[in-house]
Amino acid sequence: QESFPYRDGALAWHLVRLVSVVLGAATVWVTYRLAQEVFPENQWLALMAAAFVAFLPQFTFLSAVVNNDNLVIVLSALGLLVFFRSARDTRRITFVILGVVLGLAILAKISAFALWAVIALGMLIRRGWLPVGKRLASIALTFALAVAIVSPWTIYNSVTFGDPILYARMVNDFPRTE
């Protein structure tokens, strides 16, 4: 089954690895766009940032294997890009997109809560961005959408397993070694 042309499980495995490679390439592209957004006057810096990410040995390795890290990495980079773009594009759709990206990032991997904290803090402390009322409304919209996306998963886990994020199950399935 491992010989070309692939069939059955081997075909599925190679297709999922291809998705991982595409997600890795998307991360490099989003990194480039993020650097352009943050430093618009320095295109070389954007290119260097993308090259830095692309040639990190662990990133290259992760992009070639099947895991959930590839999806959470590209969604986190995309979340940061949308957040920085919201400094100049304060339309409601920007915050809708940000909320959807944050919700999907949590579904990819629970550690994306760190991204939520960074985005929330950034939205709260950004100076000269929006009047307080609009700022709070934008924060509420962003995180209400993110919570709405995550809620079905956490409710299902709570009802079925008694644990909204399945932490106890993970600890039991992957015991620590001493």
Secondary structure, DSSP 8 states (H G I E B T S, - for coil): --SSS--HHHHHHHHHHHHHHHHHHHHHHHHHHHHHHH-TT-HHHHHHHHHHHHT-HHHHHHHTS--SHHHHHHHHHHHHHHHHHTTT---HHHHHHHHHHHHHHHHH-GGGHHHHHHHHHHHHH-TTSS-HHHHHHHHHHHHHHHHHHHHHHHHHHHHHHS-TT-HHHHHHHS----
